[in-house]
């Protein structure tokens, strides 16, 4: 199993934005010390759902505060950025981190964010695919010439170049739609699943679909463990684990339910996002399906969390990116949870790896 952290920095009403950001940076430093394999941060704008608006400036700080863990974006919303600048910024972070960056990218899905940046959400998928192509070409040797629907440049030297060759590893955030999974597989790229928009009961089948489509396109895939984002909270007792988190993110979740989707103010869903029409219902059905399959939140005592991870592993999930605790949780409890996870949960799976390879 591979374990990492996933942070978007949800903003609790009882804390200032600076307290929230600094608290998460402390968790990130601790995660690196505790042996987390990866540390991921995700971009969001204009709501309490996430405070990582300056994702590359934050990544530069993460690169300097960590030594061992890979660092990654989960994700950079490409339609909000000039892709040439994304290529430059990512290459810079790759250098600062000593070649530890993975660039996770996505098309975005929140109508409020697109409106805030003056970007037409109807163009999101087209921009995403073109911008991804521009980024990859920007990292090649020599100057960049590109003529597309949105980017038209000639003989531009995009520097610096990344340390990692042939380029920084890329992962694509996907919805549960077969089309988005197929696009990632057609490029031979890993996908990212889970998180607050996911119907967890569908994650195992999305992973299976990606492997099937990778096979279809002739890309090696069996050696790749797809990362799944999940909440994690470990406490001495089940009662404490559940009571510590109770109600903390209710206000944030209520706001997210209003704005965390591609619907316009009139309720219209863009053509490329038709699979979102029943997303709330899908999440409810997905949660029920997850319970039926034994997929339960990674919340509880170390023993309970170990049991629940074993179930996830049995369903083909071998890489978990944890959001430890919740917005508004006492910082010491969040840090305690991370230490308990590292001391009492992670070694169990490390021991099994050693046993199976001995």
N, C-alpha and C positions, 0 to 999 in steps of 0.2 A: 504493500500500500504506500501511496505517496500522500503526504499531508501538507497543506499550505493554509495561508490566510487570505481572506477576501474582504476588502474594506471599500465601502462607498461613503462612509462617514454620515450616517443618518443623524439629523439634528434634533435633539430633544428640546422641548420648550424650556426646561429648567436650566439649560446650559447655554453659554454663549457660543457663537460659532468658533471663536478661537479656542475655548476650552475643549470643544468637540474635536477639533483638528489636532491639537496638541496631545489629547488623550489617546487618539488613535496612533499617532506617531510613537508614543511610548509603547503601545502594544506591538507595533511593527518592530521596534528595536528588540523587545523581549522575544518575539517570535523567532527572529534570526538567532538570538542567543540560545534558544531552546531547541534549535535544530529543525525548524520548519523548512520544507523543501522549496516552497515558493511563497512569494508575497505579491498579491494582486490588488490593484486599486481600480475603481471604475468611475468614469466620468458621468456627472449629472449636473443639471442647471435648474434654477428657478423654483425649487421646492425643498421641503425638509427631507425628501427622500435621499438626497446626497449633496455633500458639500465639496466634492472633488471637481471643482470647475476648472482649475488650472492644473490639469493632470500632468503635464510635463514638468512644470516647476516642482510639483510634489514628488514626482519620480526622481528628479535630481537630488532632492533631499533624502529620499529613501535609498538611493544608490550610495550616498555618502554615510548613511547611518547603519548600513548593513554590510556584511562581509561575505556571507556564504550562500544565502538563499537566492534563487533566481527571482527576478522581479518582473512583473508583467502588468499590462493594462487589460482590464476586463470591464469595459472596453473603451477604446477611443471611438467616438461617434464620428465617422469619417465625413458625412455631409456637412458638419459644422466647421470643417477646417480646410485650409488649402493643403492638398496632399503633398505638395513639394515641401512645405514647411513641416508637415508631419514627418516626412522622410529625414529632414535635417535634425529635428528635435529628437527623434528616436535614435538616430545614429550618435548624437551627442550623449544621450543617456547610456547607450551601449558602451561608449568609450569610458564614461565616468564610472560605470559599474564593472568594468573589466570584462565585458562580454556576457553579462548576465541577463540581458533584456529579452523578453518575449512580447511581441506586439499583438495584443488581442484587439480586433476591430469589429465594428458592427454598423448597421445602417441606421440605428435609432428607432424609437417607436413612440416617443411622447410628443403629442401635438403641441403642448405648451412650449417645449424646448425649441421645436422648429419655428414656431411663431416668434419666440423671443429673439432668434437669430435672423429672422426674415428669410428663412429657407423654405421652399415649397416642399412639403412632405410628399407630394405626389411624385417628386423627382428623386426621392431618397434612395431607392434601390438602384436607379441608373447612376446616380452620383457615386454611390458606394462602390459599384463594380468598376467604374472608370477610375475612381481615386485609388482603389487598391492596385490597379494596373500601373498607375503613375508612380506610386510609392516603390513598387518592385523595380521599375525601370530606372527610378532615380538612384537606386543603390548600385546599379551596374557601373562598371568602369567607363570613363569618358563622359562627355556632355549629354544632356537630355534633350531630345526633340520629341514632342508629342502633340498630336492634333486629334482632339476628341470633341465631344459635344460640350464639355465644360472647361477643359484645359487645352490651351493652344500656346505652346512655347517652342522655341527653336534654339538649339546650341547653348543650353544653360548648364553650367557646371554646378551640380548639386553636391555640396560638401558640408561637413565631413562625411566619409563613408563609414559604415559600421565595422566593428572588429570582426564580428561573426561572419563566416563565409559559408555558402555563397551570399547569404543575407540573414538578417535577424529572423528567427522563427516567427511565423504568423499563425494565429488561431482566429477563427471566425465565430462570433456569437450567432446562434441560430434560434429561431422560434421552433415550434414543433411541426411546422409545415414541411412536407416532403421536398418542396421546391428549394427551400433554403439549405436543407441538408444536402440535397443533390448538388447545388452550386459549390458548396465547400468541397465535397468529394471530387467534383470534376476538376478542381484545382489541386487536389491532393493535399488539402489542408485540414488539420484537426478542427473540431468544433468545440464550443463551450456551451454547457447546458446547466440547468438549475437556476437558482436565484429567485427573486420575488415574483417574476412573471411566469415562472414555470409551473406546469402541472406535474408534480413530482412523480405521480403514477405513470406518466408517459416517458420519463427519462430512460428507463431500460430499453424501451422499444425504439426511441430515437437513436440511442447508441448502436443498437443492432442495425437499424436502417443505414446509419453512416458507414458501418463496416461493410454492409452489402453493396452500397454505392461505390465505396473505395475499390472493392473487388471488381465491380462492373467496369470501372475506368482503368483498372490495371495498376493501381497504386498500392505499394506495401502498406499494411495497416495493422497487422496483428501485434506488432511491438509497441503500438501507441495506446496509452491509457488516457482516455478522455477525462478532463477535470469536471467535477460536478460541484457547484456552489451550494452550501448548506449552512444553516445556523448550528452552532455548537455551544453548549454550556454544560460544564461539569461542576458538580457541587458534592459535598459530603453525603447528602441525603436527597431522595427524590422530592420530598416535600419542599426542601430549601430550593432546589433547582427550579421547581415550578413556581413557587411563590416569589422568588427573586425577580423573575421575568414578567410576572403577571401585570398586564396593563401598560407596561412601559412604552410600547410603541403603538398604542391604540390611535393616538392623534395622528402620528405619522402615517399609519396604515390607512386611516380614513382619507387623508389628503391624497395618498398614493392611489387609492381607488378612484378618486375623482380625476386625477391628472395623469396617471400612469398608463396611458393608452393613446392610440393614434386618432381618436375621435375628434372632430372639429367641435366648435361651440354649438353647432346645430345638430350634432350627433352623427354627422356623416363619417364613414370610414373609407379611407383611400382605397383605390382598387387593389394596390399591391399588399394591403393589410386586411383583406377580407377574412382571413383565418382568425382575426381578432374579434370578429363579431360576437362570438360566444365565449370569449376568453374567460370571463368571470365564472360562467357555468362550467367551462372546461377545468378551471382550477378546483372548483368544488368536487366535480366528478373525479378529477385526478387525485385529490386528497383522499377520497373514499377508496379509489383503486389502490392507492399507495398503502393504505391501512390493510386492505384485503391481501396485498402481497407481502405484508409484514414490514413495509418501509415506514419507519417512525422517526420523529425528530431526534436528533442527536443531543438530547437534553436529559440529564440525570446523573446518577453516580457513575464512576468509571466503569463498573461492571456492566451497567445497563448500556452505556454508550458503546462498549466493546461488542456486546451482543448485537446491537443495531448496526454497527459497521460490518460485522460478519454477514448480516443479511444483505447489505448493500453489495458486498464483495461477491456474494453468490449470484447476484444479478448482473455481474459484469462491470461494476463500478469499483475501480482500483485507484482513483485519485480524487481526494476530497479537499475542497477549498472552504475553510470554515470562517464564518463571521462569529467571533467569540463574544457571547453575551448579547447585549442589546443596547440601543441608545438610551441613555439615562441611568444605566446600571452603575452602581458605585465602582469607581475605577479599581479599587483593591479587589473587588469580587471578580471583575473581568480578568485581572492579572492572575488571580488565584486559579480561576478556571483554566487559563492557558497553562499554568504550571502543572496543575493536576492532569491535564490532557497529555502534556509532554512526559510527565513522570510515570503515569499509571496506565495510559491508553496506548500511546505510540510504541513503547517497548514491546508490548504484546505482539504487535505485527512485525516488528523488527526481528524478534525471536523466531517467529514462524518462518520468516524469509531465510534466516540462517539455517533453521532445521531442514527446510526443503532443499537447500543447496549443498548441505554437508555431505 
